[in-house]
Amino acid sequence: MKKILLILLLICSFVQLPIAHAGMIGKQEEINMGKEVAGKLEAQYGVVHDDDLQERVERIGQSLVKQCSRQDLPYTFKVLNTSDVNALSLPGGFVYVFKGLVDFMPSDDELAGVLGHEIGHIVKRHSVHQIEKQLALSLLTILVGAASGDPGAGIMLATTASQVLMAGYSRADEREADEQGFLLTNKAGYNPYSIYVTMCKLNDLSKEQGNPGYGVFSSHPEPEVRMAKTLKAIEAMHITPLVAIEKDGSATVNEGNWRYEFLKTVGSDKPEYRARLMAGALYLVKKQGVVDETRFISIDSDSYTDVYYDDIHIVRVYAADNSSLPTLSDYGGDVAAKLQIWAREVNGKQ
């Protein structure tokens, strides 16, 4: 649906653009193009009427924008009211996530991974460059057709824009957006595993649906290669604690003599993803200096308990994780106590 909307809007937009050469689309044309498509998207789906959610997504997006190399656009971030698990970026700085994606990736770190990737496409002007190249290639055909009296030559421009959008991004563009997303999330202080976990979860969903064209990274080629490349970049950061993935699918976070094990998959969160996000969060805690064990707290919700160190989200635990304590709240407190032991382990090495 998003491609159809983009095509229809760009048909209208491009008919009025001057044709010259690659680089023909200036900043204002880019913004105008994105603004028109944004209006149609919002009319089609509607924006979620949840001020807290909209402010949250806007806050995450703007924190990433502050770290990007392109500050000359009016970036906006909104949640569209559809259960689809998807996100998209438009020329000119307009970024949308669908409500289904927010539900599928509930943490700020995961949303930052998605938004960072989409910002990367805008920063590098990927869609704009593709359209410019295709228009330059089509120019001669348009002129020859017009000279020969071809009645179809007048709509060649619209057809060209449609073809570009349907083709999707190139491998090089996707890798560059991955790199930008990884850079932006890390510079903004989000979990270093954030974009890797989003890639894995969307790839899982694609396989589950039996549709390799599903999700925000849907038409993006070679997901396994891209995930491996991102994981290699993370490993180059020498992050500790370490994460060990077992053959049975369980995962362990290890630091010295301390360990924490994840056995359960909850929703879309496999033990590996939960372990990596915990390891990344503890890495961020250590970057602040000596760890104060009294600053680990657990906050209860109806169906889960979150554990934080100040404003750094460490882990979310569920009833399925608790097999020994009377309540989930008790279990959350026990997890916080185990993290205090980790703090003593870490501080003993400093």
C-alpha positions, 0 to 999 in steps of 0.5 A: 500500500505504501508503494502505491501511495508513493507512486500516485503522489510522485506521479503528480509531483514529478510532472511539474519538476524541471528535467535536467540532470542528476542533482536536479531535485533540490532541497525544497523540491525534496521537502515539497515532494515528501510533504505531499506524500505525508499528507496522503499517508496520514489521510489514508491511515490516520495518525494514532491519537495517543499524545504520549506515544507520538511524543515518545517516537518524536523524542527518539527520532529527534535524538538521532537527528541531532547526531546525523550529518544532515541537519537542513530538513524539517524532520518529523516522526509519527505513528500511523494507525495500522496494525502492519509491522512497517516503517518508511521514510519519505524525501524531505525528512518525514518518517513514519512507523506503523502502530503494529511495529511499535507493538512488535518492538516495544523498547525505545532501543528497538524503535531507535534501531528502526528510526536510525535506519530510515534516517540513514536513507534520508541523510544519504538521499537514496530515494532522491538519487534513484529517481534522479538517475532514472529520470536522466536515463529516461530523458532521451526516450521522452524527447525521442518519443515526443519528436516522433509524435508518440502519444505516450511520451507525455506520461513517461515521467510518471512511469519512470517514477513508478518504476523507481519506487517499485524497484526498492533500494539497492544493496549498497543503499541498504548497507549504507542505511544500516551503517548510518543507523548503527552510527546514529544509535550509538552516538545517541547513546542507545543500546549498541545491539538495537539495530541488530535485534530489529533486523533479527526480529523482522527477519523472523516475522518474514519467515513466519509469515512465509513472505520475504516481502514483509516488514520494514526491511521487507524488500531489503536483500540478503538479510542474513549477510546484513545481520552478520555485518552488523554483528561484526561491527558490534563485536569490534566494539569489544562489548562486555558482558559477553553473550553466549547462545546455546544449541537449545536456543537459551542464551547467557550473559556473562561477566567474570564469575557472574552470569544471567540466563534467558530460557524463554521466548516471550512474544517476538523476543527470543532468549538471544535478543533479550540477552543481547539487549541486556548485555548492551544495556550493562555496557552502557552502565559501565561506560558511566564509570563506577557502578552504583548498585543501589541505582538498580530499580524494578518497576511493575506493570500488569504483565511484566516488570522492567528493571532500570539503572537510572534511565537505562533499561536493562531488562523486561521480565515476564510471568513466564520467566518466574518459576520460583517466587510468589509474584512477578514483582518479587521476581523483578526485585530478585533480578535487580538483586542479581544485577547488584551482584554484577555491579560488585563483580564489575567494581572489583575489577576497576 
